Amino acid sequence: MNWLHERYIQDSDKTAVYENGVRLTYGGLFESACSLAGKIQQLQRERIAVYIHNSLDSVVLVHALMQAGVEMVLLNTRLTRHEVVAQLKDIDVDTVIAAAEFEADELTVIPLRVLQDAPEAVFDIRTPSEQDILSIMFTSGTTGKPKAVSQTYLNHYASALGCAERFQYDGQSNWLLVNPVYHISGLSIIFRTAISGASLYIVNKFDEDTVIDMIQKHHITHTSLVPVMLKRLMKKEWTHQLEGILLGGAGATRTLMAEAVERGLPIHNSFGMTETCSQIVSVSYRNDMLLKGTVGRPPQNVSIKVDKNNELLVKADNVTPGYLNAPIERVDGYFKTGDLAEIDDDGYLYILDRRKDLIISGGENIYPKEIEDVVNSVEGVVQSAVIKKKDENWGEVPVLLVEGSPDSEDLKHHLKEKLARYKQPKEIHFVDEIYMTSTGKVSRAKNKEIYDAVIDR
């Protein structure tokens, strides 16, 4: 499964990737990736973490790791150093290649520029099998502990095939990469374009004017957005040649989607997760079901069902073989997602609740317990609880309830030091009591019911 090598043979002169006036053909991308791969092999690591942002250099690095046969661990650049170190320690990774500024004394951090400037090395090309691990991404589990999701070459390939079937792109398409490359929604676009022979155009950081300019100047046909991006784009007046906008994450309300359709934007609502290498179902703007609450139907290579407890189960080649640091739950070959759902007679999926306690804010997953564990370590805190509230811009945001009498400035400083900015509570309320269940766990439902009136609306 060497997708880039196939493109090198078949489409060597075609645009592979473009960023800020710099264009690489598939031939140039393959040669650059192979050069860097030889240098990576000199590090003698089977698994390396990457601290990257949306850039041409990052795309070359991703392909170089594949050519070198090295598993890549994608690090969320919004995390604190403390969070990154803890994640990598959990899976015994000690080396990071950093395309963006990053320092950690506990790790061997190699700036990408230093690696690029290193002497050329003999390159031993690797042809991976479909079951080999290509990438590893962390996602929070129901206990709040980040789980390391392994994603194989087959996982990514099957995901790309399913997406192409429903999203209808091919080698003539121009994909715009807007979502962060360290997320599955961003990384998967790098693989989709290489597999299909499409051209990839990169936006370093979301900005409405920049995105619109790229869409118009480069005849972009396909892109992937989270709802808050779409909402901001719709505040502008602009024309396009788009054929598809893949929409994922919380906050895709019927009102937002109806407005998008009215404006002639070809949105496809979708639902997926890191464990399934992006979406497992989608529904097109051409389908009246889009505005009826469903997140869509699966492509032919994905099977879904719900059990007696209404938990969503998934079986497909794009489902992860497992976590590196935790067990994975399966029933008769189906992955237990932890999501509550319904499937109607026509096969349309309706999500009732995305994991009971999960907060999805601007496409980022936030688990309350992770925040609570940080808060409970602060002097003066007796107990804490994090509940979610709806937010017009981000879909959902965390709200912190604190029992005790900690210094408020110390608490805020501790949160800022230990948690990525998007995980930090948007409101903090000091309350008389945090209500617990009979088994001694925080009852978020009870706390939400009792303290709902104190939360800003």
C-alpha positions, 0 to 999 in steps of 0.5 A, a space after each residue: 500500500 504505497 499510495 504516493 509511489 503509485 501517484 509518482 508512477 501515474 501522475 508525476 507531473 500533476 499538482 500534489 500539494 500547494 501552499 502559499 505560492 509553492 507547488 509540488 507535483 506528485 513527482 516532487 512530493 515523492 522525491 522530497 518524501 524519500 529524501 527525508 525518509 532516508 534521514 528519518 531511518 537514521 534515527 532508528 525508531 519504529 514509532 515517532 511523534 510529530 508536532 505539526 501544523 497545516 503546511 507543505 512541510 508537514 505533508 512531506 513529513 507525513 509521506 516521508 514517515 510512510 516511505 520510511 515505514 515508521 509509525 507516526 503519533 499525531 500530537 495536538 499542538 493545542 495541548 500543554 507540554 505536560 499533556 503531550 509528555 504524559 501521552 507519549 510516556 503512556 505509549 513509550 515514545 521518546 522522540 518528536 519531530 517538530 515542524 512547529 516550536 515545541 520544547 520538552 526536556 523529557 523528550 528528544 525533540 528534533 526540529 524538522 528544519 534540522 532534519 531537512 538540512 541533515 546530510 542525505 542518507 541511503 534510503 531503504 524503501 518500505 512497502 507496508 502491509 495493509 495491517 501495519 500501523 500508519 498513524 496513532 491519535 489520542 482520544 479521551 476515554 470515558 474515564 478521561 484517560 487519553 486512549 491511543 488509537 492505532 490506525 492501519 493502512 487498511 483503516 485509512 484506505 477503507 475510509 477513503 473509499 467510503 468517503 469517495 463513494 458518498 462525497 464523489 471526488 476523484 483525481 480531478 478534484 481540488 481539496 482544501 485542507 482547513 481542519 488541523 492536520 493532527 486531527 483525523 478530519 485533517 490527516 485523512 485529507 492527505 491520504 484521500 488526495 494521495 489515494 485518488 490523485 486529487 490535488 491538495 491546497 493548504 490553509 495554515 490557519 482558518 481565516 474567512 477571507 483566506 479560505 474564500 480567496 483560496 476557494 475562488 483562486 484555485 477552483 476548490 471543489 471539496 473541503 471539510 469544515 467544523 460548523 463554527 467555520 461554516 458559520 463564520 464563512 456564511 457571514 461573508 458574501 462570496 461565490 464558489 465552484 464547490 462540489 462538496 463541503 464535509 461537515 462534522 463535529 457538534 453544532 451542525 444545527 438544522 438552522 445552520 444547515 438550512 441556511 447553508 443549503 439556501 445559500 447554495 453551499 453543497 454541505 454533507 453532514 456526517 458523523 464519525 470518530 478517531 476510532 473509525 478514521 473519520 466519518 462512518 455515515 453522511 447525508 447530502 444537501 441533495 437529500 431532504 433527510 439532511 434537515 430531519 435530524 439524521 447524520 446520514 447513512 453508511 457507505 457500502 463498506 460500513 455496517 452499523 446497528 444498535 444493541 438492546 441498550 441503543 448503543 451504536 455498534 460499527 463493523 468496517 475495515 476502517 475501524 481501529 484494530 485497538 488501543 495501544 494503552 487500553 482494551 477495546 470493546 467489541 461484540 460479534 466483530 462490532 466496535 462498541 462506540 459508547 454512543 446512544 443512537 437510533 437507526 430508522 427503517 431506511 438505515 438513517 442514523 440518529 445520534 441521541 447522545 455522543 457519549 453521555 459526558 462528552 463535550 464537543 467544542 468546535 470539533 474538539 473532544 473534551 471529557 469532564 473528568 480530565 478537567 475535574 482531576 486537574 481542579 481537584 488537585 488544587 488546594 482548597 477544592 473539596 470536589 468539582 463537577 464539569 457540565 456542558 452547556 450549548 454555545 452558539 459558536 462552539 456547539 458545546 462548552 464546559 462549565 465548572 462547578 467547585 465545592 470548597 474555597 480555593 484561591 480563584 486566581 490560583 485555580 485559574 492559573 492551574 487550569 491554564 498551566 495543565 489544560 489546553 485552552 479549548 479545555 478550560 471552562 468557560 464559566 466557573 461557579 462556586 457552589 455549596 455542594 457537589 452531588 454524587 451518585 450512590 456509588 461515589 461518582 460525580 452525578 453530572 445530571 443531578 448537578 446540572 439539574 440543581 445548578 442550571 439556574 446559576 449558569 449563564 444563558 
